[in-house]
Amino acid sequence: MEPLLRITTIPIKYEIKTKKASLEYSHSKAQLVTNREKGRFDIQNSPIKVRLDTYDARNSVCPTTMESVRQSAQKGLAAAQEATAAYAEEGALLLDPNISNPLDQIAVQRSQMPTGEFGLQFLPTTGPDIEWSDPDLSIQYQMDKISFDIKVANGDFEFIPGDVEVSITQMPDVKIEYIGKPIYVPPSAAELFNHSPVDVLA
């Protein structure tokens, strides 16, 4: 007797994708920061200062009113002192009993020509008063300053775990097909039918 059924088993199909674990290292770049401070060049110059005082020189040629009064007072005081000395000397002559005629001697003294050293006088009699201060030169130089700041790179580690991916591409199944011939009742009726087999899966 021929088999009437054909059973086909369809197995499951799947794909497995695996990804290995990894350890990644990322590093940053080192940086060099430079800072520059400009230098300076300073020059301070103080020139010579001259102080010229011509007060005494001008007063010796053309004195001021105050200076003229002062000089006249000094001359008057000196003249009074000289006259006092002369009168005292003449009084001493008048009181001296040894002099027979003191008036004649006094007259001779007053009328005689002055004696002494005479010389030329140049004006002004004194020069100007000159004072000065020394010059001063100060130089300050400061070089450029450069500073460096180094930022060291720090690396970072990152662990990436592994991965397993399962994909089912075909589900399991059981396929049953009827491969026998039709069964007629009564069996003798099979000769009356001439047709193609019936598709039981439709």
Beta strands, then each sheet from edge to edge (+ up, - down):
strand 1: 5-10
strand 2: 13-19
strand 3: 22-26
strand 4: 31-37
strand 5: 40-46
strand 6: 49-53
strand 7: 129-133
strand 8: 136-142
strand 9: 145-151
strand 10: 156-160
strand 11: 163-170
strand 12: 173-178
sheet 1: 1+ 12-
sheet 2: 2+ 11-
sheet 3: 3+ 10-
sheet 4: 4+ 9-
sheet 5: 5+ 8-
sheet 6: 6+ 7-
end
